[in-house]
């Protein structure tokens, strides 16, 4: 009986120790809001501070209404991190000349290198002259 109890305790200990290294990375999802002029995209953070975002990992994408949808990666002009939000600003020259954007997305990694986030938002209609 003592031998079975000892074997059981050792087995539980091995499982507990081995599972420590397998902590799952978290993926946060948020709703992205787009300003009326489409130059500012913002999402409120919950579960972590916006200041924990790794700036080098931030990728912004919009999808043009095509058949099939065309995915365009856009370079932010400025990224502002605060405790409760992330705000991304774009230069108007980087937005499409004329087009209807079907959807928007921002994704990236936190400074811990493991946890990620995705903020998805609506599309917008956009037009500018040269």
Secondary structure, 3 states (H helix, E strand, C coil): CHHHHHHHHHHHHHHHHHHHCCCCCCEEEEEEEECCCCCEEEEECCCCCHHHECHHHCEEEEEECCCCCEEEEECCCEEEECCCEEEEECCHHHCCCEEEEEEEEEEEEECCCCCEEEEEEEEEEEECCC
